[in-house]
Amino acid sequence: MKQEKWLLCPVCGNKTRLKLREDTVLEKFPLFCPKCKQETLINVRQMNMSVIREPDAKTQSR
């Protein structure tokens, strides 16, 4: 049987409503945490999660 685990929020560390399996692949997935109400973009491959850091918005100066 394939291994499964709960996907944890990268902000607060609590369980989200998603489970991961060994063969789960997510790219640019908007993960929402019901506890801390934060949405984070993540990538998942082989049960390893990485957070996508977006650059802060900068004002354009001309």
C-alpha positions in Angstrom: 0.0 0.0 0.0 1.2 3.5 -0.8 2.3 5.8 2.0 -0.1 8.7 2.8 0.3 11.7 5.1 -1.5 14.9 5.8 -0.3 18.1 4.1 0.7 20.6 6.8 0.4 24.3 6.5 3.9 25.9 6.0 2.8 29.0 8.0 1.2 27.6 11.2 2.1 23.8 11.0 -1.4 22.5 11.4 -3.1 19.9 9.2 -4.9 21.1 6.1 -7.7 19.3 4.3 -5.4 17.5 1.9 -3.6 14.2 2.0 -0.5 13.4 0.1 0.4 10.0 -1.4 3.8 8.9 -2.7 2.7 9.5 -6.3 1.2 13.0 -5.7 2.6 15.8 -7.8 1.5 19.4 -7.4 2.9 22.4 -9.2 2.0 26.0 -8.2 -0.8 24.7 -6.0 -2.7 27.4 -3.9 -2.8 25.7 -0.5 -5.3 27.2 1.9 -5.1 26.7 5.6 -8.5 26.8 7.4 -6.9 27.5 10.7 -4.7 30.5 10.0 -6.6 31.6 6.8 -3.5 31.9 4.8 -3.1 30.9 1.1 0.4 29.8 0.0 1.7 28.6 -3.4 3.5 25.2 -3.1 5.1 22.5 -5.2 5.0 18.9 -4.1 7.0 16.0 -5.5 7.8 12.6 -3.8 6.1 13.7 -0.5 8.4 16.8 -0.3 6.8 20.2 -0.2 8.5 23.4 -1.2 7.0 26.9 -0.8 7.0 29.3 -3.8 8.2 32.7 -2.7 6.8 35.4 -4.9 8.7 38.7 -5.1 7.1 41.6 -3.4 5.3 44.1 -5.6 7.5 47.1 -6.4 6.3 50.4 -7.8 7.5 51.2 -11.3 9.5 54.4 -11.5 10.0 56.2 -14.8 
